[in-house]
Every structure is written in C-alpha cells, then in structure tokens.
Amino acid sequence: MKKRPDGTGMQHDQRTSVIIAFASALIVLALSIASYSRNLLWHDPVTLWKDTIRNSPGKARPRYNLANWYEKHGFLDLAAENYRSTISLKPDDEKAHNNLGNVYLAQEDLEGAIRAFEAALKIRPDAPLTHDNLGYVYFKQGLLNEAIREYQTALKLAPDIAEIHNNLGYAYLTQGRLDDAGQEFLAALKLKPDFPAVRDNMDLLERAIGRQKRRDDR
C-alpha cells in the first residue's frame, strides 16, 4: 500500500494488524477454554461419565463406569441405580449383574443379591467368583449346604484361589465337618502362606477340635 503524506496508510496497516492479532488471540483463548473444560472433565470421572451419558444416552459402558466408581466410593444407592441402568441397556452384561449383587449384599439385601448373582450365572455359568459370591449369600442366610455347593463349584472352576478354599473351609467348620475344614484351610495356606484370615480360622478349628476331644473323653 502506498503511504500518503499524512501517514494514514501506515495507520491503516497498523489497525489491520492489531485486529488480526486480537482475533487470533480470541481464537486461541476460546480453544484454550474448551481444552481446559475438557481437561476438567477428564480429571473428574463422575463429571466425565455423566457428560458422556448425556451425549450418548444409549451406551451402557459409561453407566457401568459411573456405577463402578460409586460402588468403590461407598455410594451404594447410586451404584445400584446405575448398574440397573447398565443392565437395562445391556441385559447380557454379566459383570454388571455380578456387581449389582455385590452392592445388594453390602446393603444387606440378600434376596436381591441372590437374584443378581443368579442372573450373572445364567449369562456365564463358569464364573468362579460369582459362584463364590452366591455361596457367601447362602452362608449368611444359614443355608450351609447351598453355600458349600456353590463354593465347591467355584473351586472346580478355579482351584487356585485361596480365598475360596478359606470360605469353603469356614462353611465346613460351621457345619462341624472339622477334617474337611482343615483340608481346605491347609489348601488355602499352601496357595497363600501370608493369609491372616486362614490362620485365624485355623485357631478356631483347633479350639473346635479341642472341644470335641473333651466331649469324647467324658
């Protein structure tokens, strides 16, 4: 541009440059704000998953993730609600059924827990931890035969899980089957020597054996 003697051409160029620079700065600022907002979402899982659910209401996975977070942080009612929502969108989600059972169990809703675990097992009958969970519910109900059956099924599927051996052993101990209890506790210790719960149960077993011997000596 040819500069006029009064310098107005230079002023016009300067104004144009300032406007372009300002517009560029606004664009960068807008992008930065959007990026910052998205980063905030990623740093807050609950906000992120709620945002994802809002944008994709037909997807089950964000609801499952949200339910899982609520469960881990003790918000059981919200966890149950979102697991149920997950199941309504994806009825064959075995993990959602199993986790819903765990939430019901934590809430002392034993019948609800049984229904949830049974639903999970219909989808995946070879899930050892679900059999173990169901066995624990039966144990809490005092249904020892049913509990033992589920624990035994779990061990057939996963014989190397010390916790299931311990659970079965404790059910045997409660039923008075002391030899069977001892075998399961020893199996658990072989798999996991630093298992405090098993050592506590071994102490209970020794006391039970002592009481039985005293009765036999009378």
C-alpha positions as CSV (number, residue, x, y, z in Angstrom):
1,M,0.0,0.0,0.0
2,K,1.4,3.4,-1.0
3,K,1.7,5.6,2.1
4,R,0.0,9.0,2.0
5,P,2.0,12.1,3.0
6,D,-0.1,12.3,6.2
7,G,0.8,8.7,7.2
8,T,-2.8,7.4,7.2
9,G,-1.8,4.4,5.1
10,M,0.6,3.3,7.9
11,Q,-2.1,3.8,10.5
12,H,-4.5,1.6,8.5
13,D,-1.9,-1.2,8.2
14,Q,-1.3,-1.0,11.9
15,R,-5.0,-1.1,12.7
16,T,-5.4,-4.2,10.4
17,S,-2.5,-5.9,12.1
18,V,-3.9,-5.2,15.6
19,I,-7.4,-6.5,14.6
20,I,-5.9,-9.7,13.1
21,A,-3.7,-10.2,16.2
22,F,-6.7,-9.6,18.5
23,A,-8.9,-12.0,16.5
24,S,-6.2,-14.7,16.7
25,A,-5.8,-14.2,20.4
26,L,-9.6,-14.7,20.8
27,I,-9.5,-17.9,18.8
28,V,-6.6,-19.2,20.9
29,L,-8.3,-18.2,24.1
30,A,-11.6,-19.9,23.0
31,L,-9.7,-23.1,22.2
32,S,-7.8,-22.9,25.4
33,I,-11.0,-22.6,27.4
34,A,-12.5,-25.5,25.6
35,S,-9.4,-27.6,26.2
36,Y,-9.4,-26.6,29.9
37,S,-13.0,-27.5,30.3
38,R,-12.4,-30.9,28.7
39,N,-9.4,-31.5,30.9
40,L,-11.5,-30.7,34.0
41,L,-14.0,-33.4,32.8
42,W,-11.2,-35.9,32.4
43,H,-9.8,-35.1,35.9
44,D,-13.3,-35.7,37.4
45,P,-14.5,-39.2,36.4
46,V,-18.1,-38.6,37.6
47,T,-18.4,-35.4,35.6
48,L,-16.9,-37.1,32.6
49,W,-19.1,-40.1,32.6
50,K,-22.2,-38.0,33.3
51,D,-21.3,-35.8,30.3
52,T,-20.7,-39.0,28.2
53,I,-24.1,-40.3,29.3
54,R,-25.8,-37.0,28.3
55,N,-24.2,-37.1,24.9
56,S,-24.6,-40.9,24.3
57,P,-27.7,-42.0,26.4
58,G,-27.9,-45.3,24.7
59,K,-24.4,-46.5,25.6
60,A,-24.1,-48.9,28.6
61,R,-20.4,-48.6,29.3
62,P,-20.4,-45.0,30.7
63,R,-23.2,-46.0,33.1
64,Y,-21.2,-49.1,34.2
65,N,-18.1,-47.0,34.8
66,L,-20.1,-44.5,36.8
67,A,-21.7,-47.3,38.8
68,N,-18.3,-48.8,39.5
69,W,-16.9,-45.5,40.7
70,Y,-19.9,-45.0,43.0
71,E,-19.6,-48.6,44.4
72,K,-15.9,-48.2,45.1
73,H,-16.5,-44.9,47.0
74,G,-19.4,-46.2,49.0
75,F,-22.3,-44.5,47.3
76,L,-24.3,-47.8,47.1
77,D,-27.7,-46.4,46.1
78,L,-26.3,-44.5,43.2
79,A,-24.2,-47.6,42.3
80,A,-27.2,-49.8,42.2
81,E,-29.2,-47.3,40.2
82,N,-26.5,-47.1,37.5
83,Y,-25.9,-50.9,37.4
84,R,-29.6,-51.3,36.8
85,S,-29.4,-48.7,34.1
86,T,-26.5,-50.6,32.5
87,I,-28.4,-53.8,32.6
88,S,-31.5,-52.2,31.0
89,L,-29.3,-51.1,28.1
90,K,-27.2,-54.3,28.0
91,P,-29.0,-57.2,29.7
92,D,-26.2,-59.7,29.0
93,D,-23.6,-57.7,30.9
94,E,-22.5,-60.4,33.4
95,K,-20.2,-58.1,35.3
96,A,-23.0,-55.5,35.8
97,H,-25.2,-58.3,37.3
98,N,-22.5,-59.6,39.5
99,N,-21.5,-56.1,40.7
100,L,-25.1,-55.3,41.4
101,G,-25.3,-58.4,43.5
102,N,-22.3,-57.2,45.5
103,V,-24.0,-53.8,46.1
104,Y,-27.1,-55.5,47.3
105,L,-25.0,-57.7,49.5
106,A,-23.4,-54.7,51.0
107,Q,-26.9,-53.2,51.6
108,E,-27.9,-56.5,53.3
109,D,-30.5,-57.1,50.6
110,L,-29.7,-60.8,50.4
111,E,-32.7,-61.8,48.2
112,G,-31.7,-59.0,45.7
113,A,-28.1,-60.3,45.8
114,I,-29.2,-63.8,45.0
115,R,-31.3,-62.7,42.1
116,A,-28.4,-60.6,40.7
117,F,-25.8,-63.4,41.1
118,E,-28.2,-66.0,39.6
119,A,-28.8,-63.6,36.6
120,A,-25.0,-63.3,36.2
121,L,-24.6,-67.1,36.2
122,K,-27.2,-67.6,33.6
123,I,-25.1,-65.5,31.3
124,R,-21.8,-67.0,32.4
125,P,-22.1,-70.3,34.3
126,D,-18.3,-70.7,34.5
127,A,-17.7,-67.6,36.6
128,P,-16.0,-68.8,39.8
129,L,-16.1,-65.6,41.7
130,T,-19.9,-65.3,41.1
131,H,-20.4,-68.8,42.5
132,D,-18.2,-67.8,45.4
133,N,-20.4,-64.6,45.9
134,L,-23.6,-66.6,45.8
135,G,-22.1,-69.1,48.2
136,Y,-21.4,-66.3,50.7
137,V,-25.0,-65.1,50.5
138,Y,-26.3,-68.6,51.2
139,F,-23.8,-68.8,54.1
140,K,-25.2,-65.5,55.6
141,Q,-28.7,-67.0,55.3
142,G,-27.6,-70.1,57.2
143,L,-28.1,-72.3,54.2
144,L,-24.8,-74.2,54.6
145,N,-25.4,-77.0,52.1
146,E,-26.2,-74.5,49.4
147,A,-23.2,-72.4,50.3
148,I,-20.9,-75.4,50.2
149,R,-22.3,-76.5,46.9
150,E,-21.5,-73.0,45.4
151,Y,-18.0,-72.9,46.9
152,Q,-17.3,-76.4,45.6
153,T,-18.5,-75.4,42.1
154,A,-16.3,-72.3,42.3
155,L,-13.2,-74.4,43.2
156,K,-13.8,-76.8,40.3
157,L,-13.6,-73.8,38.1
158,A,-10.7,-72.1,39.9
159,P,-8.9,-74.4,42.2
160,D,-6.0,-72.0,42.8
161,I,-7.9,-69.2,44.6
162,A,-7.0,-69.3,48.3
163,E,-10.0,-67.2,49.3
164,I,-12.5,-69.7,48.0
165,H,-10.7,-72.6,49.9
166,N,-10.9,-70.5,53.0
167,N,-14.6,-69.8,52.5
168,L,-15.4,-73.4,51.9
169,G,-13.3,-74.4,55.0
170,Y,-15.2,-71.9,57.2
171,A,-18.5,-73.3,55.9
172,Y,-17.3,-76.9,56.8
173,L,-16.2,-75.6,60.2
174,T,-19.6,-74.1,60.9
175,Q,-21.2,-77.3,59.9
176,G,-18.9,-79.3,62.2
177,R,-17.0,-81.1,59.4
178,L,-13.7,-80.4,61.1
179,D,-11.5,-82.7,58.9
180,D,-12.9,-81.2,55.7
181,A,-12.4,-77.7,57.2
182,G,-8.7,-78.5,58.0
183,Q,-8.0,-79.7,54.5
184,E,-9.4,-76.5,52.9
185,F,-7.5,-74.2,55.3
186,L,-4.3,-76.1,54.5
187,A,-5.0,-75.8,50.8
188,A,-5.6,-72.0,51.2
189,L,-2.3,-71.6,53.2
190,K,-0.4,-73.6,50.5
191,L,-1.6,-71.1,47.9
192,K,-1.2,-68.0,50.1
193,P,1.0,-68.6,53.2
194,D,0.6,-65.0,54.4
195,F,-3.2,-65.2,54.7
196,P,-4.2,-63.9,58.1
197,A,-7.9,-64.9,57.9
198,V,-6.9,-68.5,57.3
199,R,-4.6,-68.5,60.3
200,D,-7.4,-67.1,62.4
201,N,-9.7,-69.8,61.1
202,M,-7.1,-72.5,61.9
203,D,-7.1,-71.2,65.5
204,L,-10.9,-71.6,65.6
205,L,-10.5,-75.1,64.1
206,E,-8.0,-76.1,66.8
207,R,-10.4,-74.9,69.5
208,A,-13.3,-76.8,67.9
209,I,-11.1,-80.0,67.8
210,G,-10.2,-79.5,71.5
211,R,-13.9,-79.2,72.5
212,Q,-14.7,-82.3,70.5
213,K,-11.9,-84.3,72.2
214,R,-13.2,-83.2,75.6
215,R,-16.7,-84.3,74.8
216,D,-15.3,-87.7,73.6
217,D,-13.3,-88.1,76.8
218,R,-16.3,-87.8,79.0
